[in-house]
Amino acid sequence: VDLKKSDATKFLPEAGGIRLPFTSIGGLGESAAINIMNARDKEDIFSIEDLKSAGKLSKAVIELLSQNGVLDGMSETNQLSFF
């Protein structure tokens, strides 16, 4: 599952393989999956905080995404540290 490439509910062909949809993550419902896809399609998502806000996602959904590696490499917030 990839935040930028996965569909909410459809398995998509990709480079000789199959891209899993968000709903393939156990415990993640169709409504949340659609919200994730709509949020990323409407605006750039720079942080987990952005995704949670734009997608109106619960902490539990964010935890599921994190546990399944979907949020790897994303910062928690948009704040930068200069130190």
C-alpha positions in Angstrom: 0.0 0.0 0.0 1.4 3.4 -1.0 0.0 6.7 0.1 0.5 8.3 -3.3 -0.3 5.4 -5.6 -2.9 3.1 -4.0 -6.7 3.3 -4.7 -9.2 3.2 -1.9 -10.7 -0.1 -2.9 -9.3 -1.3 -6.2 -6.3 -3.5 -6.9 -4.2 -1.8 -9.6 -1.7 -3.3 -12.0 1.8 -1.9 -11.6 5.1 -2.9 -13.2 4.4 -6.6 -13.4 2.7 -6.7 -10.0 -0.4 -5.5 -8.2 -0.7 -2.3 -6.1 -2.9 -3.1 -3.0 -5.7 -0.7 -2.1 -6.0 1.0 1.3 -8.9 -1.4 2.3 -6.5 -4.3 2.1 -5.1 -3.2 5.4 -7.0 -5.1 8.1 -9.2 -2.8 10.2 -9.2 0.1 7.7 -12.7 0.7 6.4 -13.9 1.9 3.0 -14.9 5.3 4.3 -11.4 6.0 5.8 -9.8 4.7 2.6 -11.9 7.0 0.4 -11.0 9.9 2.8 -7.3 9.2 2.4 -7.5 9.0 -1.3 -9.6 12.2 -1.6 -7.2 14.1 0.8 -4.1 13.2 -1.1 -5.7 14.0 -4.5 -6.9 17.4 -3.3 -3.8 18.7 -1.7 -0.1 17.9 -1.1 0.4 15.9 2.1 3.6 16.8 3.8 3.1 15.3 7.2 1.1 12.8 9.2 -0.6 15.8 10.8 -1.7 17.1 7.3 -3.1 13.6 6.4 -5.0 13.3 9.6 -6.5 16.8 9.2 -7.2 16.7 5.5 -8.6 13.1 5.6 -10.5 13.6 8.8 -8.8 10.4 10.1 -8.8 9.0 13.6 -5.7 8.2 15.6 -6.6 4.5 15.1 -6.5 4.8 11.3 -3.2 6.7 11.5 -1.8 3.9 13.7 -2.9 1.3 11.2 -1.2 3.1 8.3 1.9 3.6 10.4 2.1 -0.1 11.4 1.8 -1.1 7.8 4.6 1.1 6.5 2.4 3.5 4.6 3.7 6.5 6.5 7.4 5.6 6.5 9.5 8.6 5.9 6.8 11.2 6.7 7.3 13.6 9.5 4.8 14.0 12.3 4.3 17.7 11.7 5.2 20.4 9.2 7.5 22.2 11.7 11.1 22.3 10.8 14.0 22.1 13.3 17.1 24.2 12.7 19.1 22.5 15.5 
